[in-house]
Amino acid sequence: MDPLDPTSPLSPTVTTDRTLLRVLNPATEDLVATVPAATPADVDAAVRRAAAAQRTWAEAAPADRARLLRRFAGVVDDHIEELALLEVREAGHTLGNARWEAGNVRDLLDYAAGGVERLTGRQIPVPGGLDLTILEPLGVVGVIAPWNFPLPIAAWATAPALAAGNAVILKPAEATPLTALRLAELALDAGLPAHLFQVLPGEGPVAGAALVDHPGVAKIVFTGSTRTGKRIMAKAADHVKRLTLELGGKSPTLVFADADLEAAASATPMSFLDNSGQDCCARTRILVQREVYDRFLGLLTPAVEGIVVGDPLDPRTGMGPLISRAQLDKVRSYVPEDTPAIRGKAPEGPGFWYPPTLLTDIAEDAPCAVEEIFGPVAVVLPFTDEADAIRLANATPYGLSGSIWTRDLGRALRTSRAVRAGNLSVNSHSSVRYWTPFGGYGQSGLGRELGPDALTAFTETKNVFIRTEGSPA
């Protein structure tokens, strides 16, 4: 089956009045595909099919569910290059990044499969009997995935939700439905039951809203903007629907005077330029202790200017295009022509290109310093001491990630406790591993994904007391 074929059985039935989603190659602006958009009726039908499939799936032996998920991982592994190339075409990611992302889906499925037979409850001591807890699947889970990392973020929720015994309906972003559609085909090839994992491309206000509003959907997992996340929270309240939200970020890098400045300067560019800055974890607020500010900026400038921006398929490329014309215009709006800046180079002509950019001499409360730009732009701000660094790091409503550069272990621990963020790195810029928890503080979201407790986020805890002595109470 071909995910680009609008007659694919995994796509909604085409009708004359159905909206078509246009998928463009961000590097060339060429049309890659048109995909029929799901309607509320499609969502309703999918939920009903998913509910039936989920009951059978939940009744299957844990070993059988685990075996099928491992087989799914193996089929994904057999198609890494195909998925990566599809990701390059629809999202503009560099080929190296896209290969890693496809591999991450495989690894997530393997990791989640290992949790199926370990999803145990507890026995709690009580007088007069035995008390135990049972972890039961929620039912049908709706996953609304973003365009910035279409493959891995979809799998962050899909893999543990399936492992916990749920059915999943995935609505990919309008701009990037192709890898999701192909993933659903691979699930069927691996032997997962029909309708257990369905993909419904569609518009957020139509298909996404219908998924959130549907009473048959037990939980919504959404990754995207804080503004949209708030609207989903309000809608979900009508059904007291469970939520996991991974929203915006404006993450800091704190560089103290005692840090290894060369190592920090070498690592910092890709902390905000990876995926062209279209990353909620991007360290776009670079906070540097004043006495080493000039020296660090002198080290950082050539590192940023040296990033190669261009063809995502070229192995020399370090950064590709932005996802769309609208995103390019948004990024430009944050950087007026007269703004003091250090800029790299980007291609001219077709494609949604923007150069790596460092903004200096910026007020700490300027929009570019506190709002999420979601592009290859970072501000560099000085701080005086540890307290000032913490104040600046916490001076946004977000709290997703951050990095701390210092040789002082005590300072590293103090600062890690004081910075309000869900994911911090010391002397590195690493944030996300599928075997450790991920999520944010404040307006960066609700709940945690990934890690050893990922499956429990897709279960209900049932408590059962069994009387073994005495008279019935």
PyMOL commands that set and color helices and strands:
alter all, ss='L'
color gray80, all
select helices_A, chain A and resi 40-59+62-78+80-91+95-116+150-163+178-189+204-213+226-237+261-277+290-305+325-333+367-370+386-393+409-418+455-458
alter helices_A, ss='H'
color red, helices_A
select strands_A, chain A and resi 20-24+31-36+123-126+129-137+140-144+167-171+197-199+219-223+242-246+252-255+285-289+341-343+357-359+377-383+398-399+401-405+423-426+441-442+445-446+459-467
alter strands_A, ss='S'
color yellow, strands_A
deselect
rebuild
show_as cartoon
